[in-house]
Amino acid sequence: MFFFTLVYLLFVTPGYCQSCNTSADDGFGIGTRTLPPAANVSTAPPTGPYRVGVTFETYCFQDRGLTLSFWYPATPEETASPYVSTGGIVGKAVQDAPIDPAGGPYPLILFSSGLAAVNDAYYFYLQNLASNGYVVVSTQHLDARNANTTSVPAYSALAALDAAAGNTNDAVVELYTEWFRETQFALTYRPQEIEFAIDQALAENNDPSSRFHRTIDADKIGMTGHSLGGFYTNVVGGGMPLYCDYIMRPDQLNPNNGILADVSPCAFSTCQGLPSPSALHDSRIKAIVGLAAPSFLTKTQIARSAAPIIIPNMILTGDNFTSETTAWIQRAIYDNTAGPSHWVKVAKTNHYLVADSYLLNPVLSANMGAADKENFLDKAAVYMTYSAAFFNYYLKGNGSNYAILTEKSSSFVKELEFRNFDGGS
């Protein structure tokens, strides 16, 4: 499936640049590639006790517009129509509904989407966390409508070969070679946007004119992200260092190396300019969930860089060999983190399931295997069950979620493990 998606994404349209004087971009697509939305397709319903609202705010950031979507416990009118995402997905969230003050202040969760994915492309996942009593902020990252796939046929061919061999981590780097080289593996904008999103959410909490005034618990902040967003969840949220203090080959330190997947982040000026390997870490974040997180680190350094992650972390991933993020990379992170760690692998699931706007898209889904699209509601329930239980346990201190985190919830839970969790393993 991933091979056909790679081929499809080769035909791209030119990117554009946002500005502070423009309104939010309402288009749907993967980076510069515009896609037709689904025809109001329903997604999985939320599991929590709260009804959900969603609102969008566009701020001036680095001389461009940056849109944040806020998903939160709400008290919408009974007759209110649900929000339809830019990808044509319909859930239970109601746009601009009043916030529900009864359960506040609510913990804050920052969500970072996958490469080239729009901020509302994860409808069921975001609304579910909100329904469980969280204010969730999702960022329209710069790459959402600007990332271009490669213009070099050789890179596209190499990406397809790597994907077929299960080396999807390198395949994505190769497919987006020019974008990743230009943005230095997204180091020039992703960490900055994540910090801005957290700061802005807390500013809203302190603003008497904001709907979120005094509704966010600033001492209880979590982070979760998918794919590229998962990598930065580990780096920014978990404190995974970007070490550059080891011997590297010349090709690893050459930013112009033709095979970018062989290049270390240490080859680029942004990484070199960091005052310390852990400089991107935001210590305000207390727990993280990485959804199929890749890594740009040199392969020999992944285990070493995972070791300083001392806060609770969960890895949630699918099992599709040719589309899901390379399994051993995710496993190396899980096996080497120092804090309480959770591992959940979902059966017959590809990289796009958690991003329902893409899994259910009429164009992209035509290139996906039938088994990955079947039983969508059951597999979405796995993502919702464990992510909510994880944050309920670690951010809210709700001990009743211990049992959920230690038991398989359905036959679609292919693997469930935990380490350093109340003495369990």
N, C-alpha and C positions, 0 to 999 in steps of 0.2 A: 504493500500500500504506500509506504513512504516513497518508494521509487517513483510511482506515478504522480504523487503530489509534488515531488521535486521537479519532474518534467513539466507539470502544469504551471508551476510558479516561474518558469524561465521567461515567460512572456509578460513583461511588466510595463507599467506606464511611468512616466517621469515623476520624480518626487516634487514636493513643494515645501515652502518654508512658511511656518506660521509667524504671526506678529502680534504684538500686544493690542493692536487696534482691530483685530479680526475676531469674529465670533468663533465659538467652538466648532470644530469640524464634525459634522454629523454623518459623514460617509462611512461605509463599511468595507472592509477588505483586509488583506494581509500586506502590510507595508504599502508600497505604491500600487499594488495590484488591487483594483476595485472589484468586489464580488457582489452579485445580486443577493439580497437577504432572503432568508427563508420566508415562507408565507404564514407568518404568525403561528409558529410551531410551539406547542407547550413544552416546558421543561419540567424537571422533577420538582415537586412541592417541597417547601421547607419543613423542617422537623421541630423547630422550636416553638415556644409558647407565645411569642410576640408576632404581631403583624409587622409588615416591613414597608418602609418608605425608601425612596431613592431620589437624590437631587444632584444637580451638576453645577459646578462653579468653575469658571475659567479665570485664572490669575495671570498676572504678568510675571514671567520668570525668564531671566537672561534674555531680555528683549524679544520674547516670543510668548504666545499664549500657551498656558499649560492647564488642561482640564482635569479636575478631580471629580470622581463620582463618589458620593457618600451613600452608603446603605445602612439603615438604622432601624431600631424598634420604633413603630409608628402607630398612630391612631387614625387611619384613613376613614373616610365615610364608607358606610356599608355598600353603597352603590357605585363607588369609585371604580373606574376601569384600570386594570393593571398596566404597568409600563411595558411597552414593546421595545426591545433592544434594537440597536442599529442593525444587528444581524437578523432581525425578524423573530427573535425568541420571546415568548410570553411566559411570565411567571406570576408571582403574587405581589410583587412590590408595586407600590403606587407612587407615582412621581409627585414630589413636593408635598407629601402628606405631613401633617404635624407630627413632631417627635413625641413618643410616649415617655413622659417624665417619671412614670411610676417606678420603674426599675433602675433608674439612673442613680449616680453617674455610671456609665457603661465603660468597660475596658475598650481600648482602641486597638484595632488591627489594621495594619498597613498591608495592602495587597499589591504585588508587582506582577504584571502580566508577562506572558511569553513574548519573545521577539516578534515584532510586527503585528502583535495582537492589540485590538482596541480595548479600552478600559472596561466596557460593559459586556465583553465576550464570554464572561464566566458567570452567567446569570444564576444558575442554581447554587453554585458554590458561595457566591457573595451574599445572596439573599438568605441562605441558610445560616451563615454565621450571624447575620443581623437578627434573624428570628430567634437566635439563642441568646440575645442580649448583648450585642457588640455594635459599636460604631465602626464600620469598615470603610476604609478609604482606598479607592483604586485609581491609579494614575494613568493618564493617556501619555505614555512615554513617547519620546521623540521618534522612535522607530515605528510607532504604531501605524503611521501613514507615510513614512519617509524611507523606510529601509528597502533597498533594492537588492534583488538577487543578482548573482554574478552575470557579467556580460561576456565572460570567457568560457567558451564551450568545454575546454579541457577541465576546468574546475567543476563544471556541472557533471561531466562524465565521472570524474573522480568521486564527487559527492554521491552519485547514484551507486557506484561500486561499494563505497564505504557503508552506505545505508543497507544494501543487500547483505553485507557481511556482518551487520549488527553494530557497526561502529558509527552510530548515528551522531555521537558527539562531534566527531571530526566532520561528518557529512554536512552538518548545519554550518560549521565554520567555513567550509569550502563553498557551500552554496551562496553564502553571504560574505564572500571574501572581501570585496571592495568596501562594503559597509563596516565590517569589523576592523579592517585596516584603518579606514578613515577615522573611526571613533575609538580606536585603540581598545577593542573588545568591549565597547560601550562604557569604558571608564570615564570618558569625557562628559557624559551626561546622566547615566543611570543612577549612580550614587547620589549625585546632586539633586536629582528629581525626587528620590526617595526621602532624603533629608528635608527637602522643601515640603513634601506632602505631610510629613509628621509635624513639622513646625507650623504649617498652615492649619492643620486640624486642631492643634493645641491653641493657636491664636483664635480660632473660631470659638473654642471653649471659653476663652476669656473675653469675648466680644459680646457685650450686652445686646447688640442688635442682631446677633446670629441665632439661628434656630438651635444651634448646638451649645448655646451658653450654659455652662455649668452642667452639661450632660455627659462629659467625658472624664473618666478617671485617668489622670495623667501619670499615675504611678503604676498603671497596669496596661502595658503596651506590648502587643505581639506583632509578628510579621509572618506573612505567608506569600509564596510566589510560585509561579509556574515556569518551568523551562529556564530561559534567561533570567526571569524574575526569581526563580529558585536559586540560581547561582548567587544573585545579589542578596537574597534572603540569608544565605550562609555567610556572605562576606560582611554585609552591613549589619544584619541582625545577629548573626551568630559569632561574629568576630573572627572569621576564617582569615588568617594573614596571607598576604601576597609576598612570600619570601623571595628575595633576590640574592641571598648570601651563599649560594652554592655554585659549584663549577658547572657551566653550561657550554654546550657546543656552539660554534660560531653561527650555525643556522638558527639556533634557538634565540639568539640575540640579534638577529637581523630582521628588522621590521619590514623589510622589502622582500623577504624570502617568499618565493612563489607559492609554497605550500604553507599557508598561514596556520594551519592546524599544528604545525611543528614549532611554531614561534611561542615563546613565553611572553606573558604580559610585561615582564621585566625589560623587554626590548623597547618599550614605548616610554615616551617622556612623562606621561601622566603617572604611570606606576613608579618610574624612577624618582619623580618629584615628591612622592609621599614621605612625610617625616618619619614614619615607622611602618613596618609591615601590616600592623593592625589599625592604621590611621583611619580607615573607612568605617570602623566599627562604631555603632551607635549603642552605647550602654543603656539607653533608656528602654531598649527592647528586651523583654524578659523571657520570651518563648517563641520558637519558630517552627513552621511547617513548610518544608520544601517539597513541591510537587514536581517530580521528575527533573531534579536539578542536575544540569551538566557541570562541567568545570573547564576553565581555560588554563588551569595551572599545568605546569609540566607534570607528566604522569608520575614521576618519581616523588613528587612533592605533595600529592593529594592527601595521603594518609597523615603526613606531618602537619599539613595545614588544617586538617580536621580536628586534630587533638586539642587545640585551644578552645573549641566550642564547648563551653561549660554550662550554658543554659539549656533547659529542656528543648529537645528537637525531635521532630517526626519527619520521616521520609515516606511519602505516599506516591506510588507509581504503578503503572500498568506493566503487563508482561509481554507486549508485542515486540518481538525480536528486531524487526526491521523499521519500526517507527518510534518506539519509546526510547528515551534517553539511555545511553549505554549503561547496562546493568552493573558492571563491575565498578564503574566510577561512583555510582550511587551507594553501592555496597561498601566501598572503601571509606566513604564519608561516615556512614552509619557505624561501621566497625571500629572507628578510631576516635569518635567524639568522646569527651570526658564526662559530659553531663548525662542526665536521664535521656535515653534515646529509644525511639520507636520506629519500627519498620513494618509497613503495610504494602503488600503487592496485590493488585487487583487482577483477577483472571480475565483473559480474553478481552483485553483493554488496550487501546492504542493511546498515543500521545495527546489526542484531541478530545478525549471523552470529557475531561473536566472543563474544557472550553466548549460548552454546548453550542455556541454560535457557529463554531467551525465543524464540530462533529455532525450537526444537524443541517449544515448548509447544503442546499441542493446540488451545487457544483462540486464542492470538495468531497461530500459523502459518496459520490458516484465512484470515486477512486479508492474508497476504503473497503476493507474486507468485511464481508457480511457478519462474521462472528463478532467483530469489534463493535458493530452497531446494534447487535441484538441485546435485549435485556438492559437497555439504557437506564431505565429507572432503578433497577436492582444495583447496577454498578455505581450509579450516581449516589445511591444510598450509602455505599461504602465510604466514598469521599466525605459525605456529609456527617456520617456517624462518627468517624474517627477524628476528623479535624475539630468538630464541635466538642467532643469529649476531651480531646487534648487541651484545648484552650480553657474549657470549663474547669479542668483539674488544675492546670498550672497558673492560669491568670485569675480565676475566681476562687480557687481553693476548694472546689466542690469534690469532696472525696468519694461521693457516690459514683463518679465516673471511672474509678479505678477498675471496676469489673468490666466496663465496656472496653477499656484499653487493653485488657488481658484476655479477651475472649473473641473468637471469630464470630462476626455478626451474621454471616451468610456463606453460602457455598462459593460466592464470588471472591471471598477473601482467600487468595491463594497462599499467601504467607503472612504470618503475624508474629513478630518477635519484639522483644524489648530488653534493654540493658540498663543497669544502674537505676532501676526503677523500684524504689522501696525495697531494695535487696533482691528483686526478682531478675531472672534472666531467661 
